[in-house]
Amino acid sequence: MGLVYLAGAIVSEVFGSSMMKVTAVSNSKKAIIGIVAGYALAFYMLSLALLTLPLSFAYAAWSGVGTMLTAIIGFAIFKEEIRPATVIGIIILIIGLILMRV
């Protein structure tokens, strides 16, 4: 169940981060509600995940996978530049998470 909570925390954090970008590009004040809701839910679900998962793995997965998904959303939705260094960094994040879980 901890992994389910962790996945929910990651998705919520990515949503909150994406709403920050929406606020920046559209001056929409309504997106601020999405930021607050996304991060509140993310921290709540992360705390539930920590009941069964080790802190080192849970936090690394939350921040690493969140960073990776946020970068992918930046590329796909906000048309941000895909740089080779960014792709290499994402691959290193994935390798690191796999090594932590082995």
C-alpha positions in Angstrom: 0.0 0.0 0.0 3.0 2.3 0.6 3.8 2.3 -3.1 0.3 3.3 -3.9 0.5 6.2 -1.6 3.9 7.1 -3.0 2.5 7.1 -6.5 -0.3 9.4 -5.4 2.2 11.7 -3.7 4.3 11.9 -6.9 1.3 12.6 -9.2 0.0 15.3 -6.8 3.4 16.9 -6.6 3.8 16.9 -10.4 0.3 18.5 -10.7 1.2 21.2 -8.2 4.5 21.9 -10.0 2.7 22.1 -13.3 0.2 24.5 -11.9 3.1 26.8 -11.0 4.1 26.9 -14.6 0.4 27.6 -15.6 0.4 30.5 -13.2 3.7 31.8 -14.7 2.6 31.6 -18.3 -1.1 32.7 -18.0 -1.3 35.0 -15.0 -4.2 32.8 -13.8 -4.8 33.2 -10.1 -7.0 30.2 -10.1 -4.0 27.9 -10.8 -2.8 28.9 -7.3 -5.6 26.7 -5.9 -4.1 23.8 -7.9 -0.6 24.5 -6.4 -1.9 24.5 -2.8 -4.1 21.5 -3.3 -1.4 19.5 -5.2 1.3 20.0 -2.6 -1.0 19.5 0.4 -2.2 16.2 -1.0 1.4 15.3 -2.0 2.7 15.8 1.5 -0.2 14.0 3.1 0.2 11.0 0.8 4.0 11.0 1.2 3.5 10.9 5.0 1.2 7.8 4.6 3.8 6.2 2.3 6.4 6.6 5.0 4.5 4.4 7.4 5.6 1.4 5.4 8.5 2.5 3.1 12.0 3.6 4.1 12.5 7.3 4.2 15.6 7.1 1.9 13.8 5.3 -0.9 10.4 7.1 -0.6 12.0 10.6 -0.6 14.4 9.8 -3.4 11.5 8.3 -5.5 9.2 11.2 -4.7 11.7 13.9 -5.7 13.4 11.9 -8.5 10.3 10.6 -10.3 8.6 13.9 -9.7 11.4 15.7 -11.3 11.4 13.4 -14.3 7.7 13.6 -14.8 7.7 17.4 -14.4 10.5 17.6 -17.1 8.4 15.4 -19.4 5.4 17.6 -18.9 7.6 20.7 -19.6 8.7 19.1 -22.9 5.3 17.9 -24.0 2.9 20.6 -22.8 4.9 23.7 -22.4 7.2 23.1 -25.3 10.4 23.5 -23.3 13.7 22.6 -25.0 14.9 19.0 -24.7 18.6 19.1 -24.0 20.9 16.0 -24.0 22.1 16.8 -20.5 18.5 16.7 -19.3 17.8 13.3 -20.8 21.1 12.0 -19.3 20.1 13.3 -15.9 16.7 11.6 -16.1 18.3 8.3 -17.0 20.8 8.7 -14.1 17.8 9.3 -11.8 16.1 6.2 -12.9 19.2 4.1 -12.5 19.8 5.5 -9.0 16.2 4.6 -8.0 16.6 1.1 -9.3 19.9 0.6 -7.4 18.3 1.9 -4.2 15.5 -0.7 -4.4 17.7 -3.7 -5.3 
